């Protein structure tokens, strides 16, 4: 997993969640009690990407054929976002999966589900640089959040190479970003908090 991918995803999410209109919507969701806004988030992020100064190539809800030896009940997986950063190799993509939930533990667990589902993709169907899960969940104690991420990773026998969490100002939410360790075996979880 190129370190550049981590920096790119963190930078995009930081710039996305600092927007006043996004924070205002999240505050409204909290006040009104709207708990299922993942599709709104995807649409807003698509709008954000389309106006981003770097002009990355990107696709939303992209179908990826599955390897029939690993998955017999489905023909395709659906990736929330596939991004090819500008000036990067033409045939290599970063895959992003979004999750949000009012329970931090459920959100993190579902983020792991999304990362694992990509293992069922047909290898020849897409050349992935890296696969990232991005989740929005309630703010909480940093130590407890770190323990939840590490506990779920251990239970699923996954090694993570990067984990990043940041509180979204003026809201009760935080977002976490992580990817499964594919190329950097032997490295431990690198957990970083920016508050």
N, C-alpha and C positions, 0 to 999 in steps of 0.2 A: 504494500500500500504506500504509494508515494506520499511523503510528508506534505507535498504541495496540495494534495487533495484535501487533507485535514484543514490546512490553512484556508483553502478556498471555501469549504463548506462553513467553517466557523465565521469567516468574513461575511459570506452571504447571509447567514442567519442573524448575525449581529446587526447588519444593516437593515434587514427586514424587520426585526422586532424592535428596533429603535424608532421606527416610524410612528408618529403620533396617531394616525388613523388606525393603525393596527392595535396599538395599546388602548385606544379609546374603545374599540370593538371588544377587546378582551375584557376590559372593565365592565362593559355593558353585559357581556355574557355572564360574568360573575353575578352582577346585580339582579339580572332577570332570571338567572338559573338555567340558561341554555348550556347543555352539556355535550351536545353532539355537533361540533362545528369543524370537523376535519375537512370536509369538502370546501367550506368557506376558505379555510387556510390554504388549501391547494390552489384554489382559484386566485386568491390574493397573491400567492407566491408566483404564480404564472404571470400575473400582471406585473409584478415586481421584476421578474426576470426579463420580460419583454422590453422594459424600459431601462434595464441596467446598462451602465456605461461600457461594460466590457463586451457586450454583445455575444454572450456564450450561445452555442447551439444547444437547444434543449427540446425535450418532448415530454408531454404529460400523459399518464395512463397508457404507457407503451406496452404492447403485448409481446411477450417473450415465449417462444415455444419451450415446452418442457421435455426433459429426457424421459422417454416412456419406460426406461428401466427403473427410474426412481419415482415416477408419478403416473399412475394408471387412470386416475379418475378425471384428470384435467388435461386439456390440450395446450393451454397457455397460462402463464403467470402475468399479472399486470403490475408493472413498475409504476410507482407514483410519479417519479421524475427520472429522466436520463439526461445527463449533461455532458457535453464535450466542451471543455473550456477553450476559449479562443487561443489560437497558436499552439494547441496540443495536437498530438497524433490524430489523424482523421478517423481512425477506426477504433479508438479506445474511449470508453465512456465511464462516467461516475454515475452510480445508481443511488437514488435517494428514496427512502421510504418514510412516510410521515405517520405519526400516531399522536393522538391526544386522548386523555382520559382524566376523570376527576379523582381517580385513585392512582397515586404515584406507582405503587407496586404493579398494578394492572397495566399501566402505560408502559413501564419498562419491560414487563413480560411480553407484551404484544410487539414491542420493538425487536426483541429477540426472535419472536416468531417470524417477523418480516425478513430479518437477516437470514434465518435458516431456510426460508422458502426459496431463496435464490439458489441454494445448492441443488434444487431440482431442475434448474434451467438447463436446456440443451447447450452444451459448451460451445458448439459451433454457431449458435444463433446470435451471440453478441460477445464482443470483446470488452470485458469490464476491467477498468483500472482498479476500482474499489467499490464496496457496497457500504452505505451508511444508513443508519436509522436516526431519525430526528423525532424527538417526542416532547410534547408540551404537557406538563403536569403541575400539580400544586407545589408552591415553594415549601421547603421543609428544612429540617436540620441537615446540614451538609454531610456530617458523619454518617447519619442514618441512610441518606441517599446513596452514598458511596458503598455502604455495606449491602444495600439492596441490590445494586448493580452487580457487585462482586459475587453475592450469594446466588443470584439467578444465573450468572455466567458459569459458576462452578457446577450448579445443578444440571445445566445443559451441556456441560463439558466443552465450553467455549473459552477461548483465550481472546481477550480484547486488546487491541493495540493502542487505542486512544479513547478517552472518555472526557467530554467537556460539558460543563453545566454552567448556566448563567441565569440569574434572576431577571425577569422582565420588569423593569421599573414601573411603578405606579399600578401594579397588578398583583394578584396573589399567585401568579404563575412563574414557572421556570421552564427552561428548555434544556434538554440533554441531547448530546450527539455522541454516537459511538459507532465503531465498525469492528467486524470480526477480524481477528489477526489471521491473515492468510500468508503473507510473505515474510513476516518478522517473527518467526517462531522463537520461543524462548524469552520474549520480552514480557514484562509484567504490565499490568494496567497502569496507565499514566492518567491520573485523575486531576483535572484542573478546574478550579472554580473561579469565576469572575463575578463579583457582586457589585 
